[in-house]
Amino acid sequence: MRAEVAIELHRTAAGPVVARGDLAGTPYWCRWDGTTLWIVGSAATPVGDDDIRFDLRVGEGVHAAVRSVAATVVYAARGDGTKLTTRLHVAAGASLRWQPDPVIVTARARHRSLLVAEVAAGATLISDEVVALGRSGEEAGPFTSTTDLRCDGVPVSLTSFDTAVPAWDGPAGTAGAKAVGTRLVVDPDHGPEAAPRVDPTGVVLHPEGGGAIATVLGGDPATVRARLEDLLPDPGTGTRVALSPAAEAATLVAARG
């Protein structure tokens, strides 16, 4: 399957924020409730050689969150495997909290995930990726996640996680952890710190061009989500993001590997 989803959130002349674009189709149904864009899977994806592109534009002065109603399970691949490209465009004076439920990478998966975040000057972005590496009793299939941050049109950082790298699950990698999480924060009210924060299960880096990136390890997605909040709190609310009930039930299986 090849699919492109493009959605725009913008404020009308009358005041309310509206969502326009590909809100109902394959592979997602999306619902805007006035503050949060909810993503619901309308097809089993990613699977086979699916190539999905999701483009979200948040207009000037719009404050929005994006959540999903369940975890994303990456199924068996074929050919070149599956790919999900997400592009987030956050305009000046806008804020976006991109915090979908976890991704579960199954043993027969072969998946590439690319997040391109384009953040204008004066905008705020909090973006989380939480991944469960395999279900109970199985190893995760090949999985690559890349995050490309651009602030006001200038490339700032390019980071990646790749299970094809030798010894990726060894002492210098995940050390056998079943879940990994990444949080990207761009906040115009907080400048970069002088040095990274490091502890046994996580690290926070501050690229010279702006923003901050936290990467943490844990035994399950809920623990990873909490550790992200400890290392790099949401600058706007400091509120922890809980898993949806459906995602919590699904990822509990992954945590028992």
Secondary structure, DSSP 8 states (H G I E B T S, - for coil): -EEEEEEEEEE-TTS-EEEEE--BSSSEEEEE-SSEEEEEE-S--S-BT-EEEEEEEE-TT-EEEEEESS-EEE--B-TT-EEEEEEEEE-TT-EEEE----EEE-TT--EEEEEEEEE-TT-EEEEEEEEEESSTT-----EEEEEEEEETTEEEEEEEEETTSTTTTSTTTTTT-SEEEEEEEE-TTS---SS-EEETTEEEE--TTS-EEEEEEESSHHHHHHHHHHHS--TTT-------HHHHHHHHHHHT-
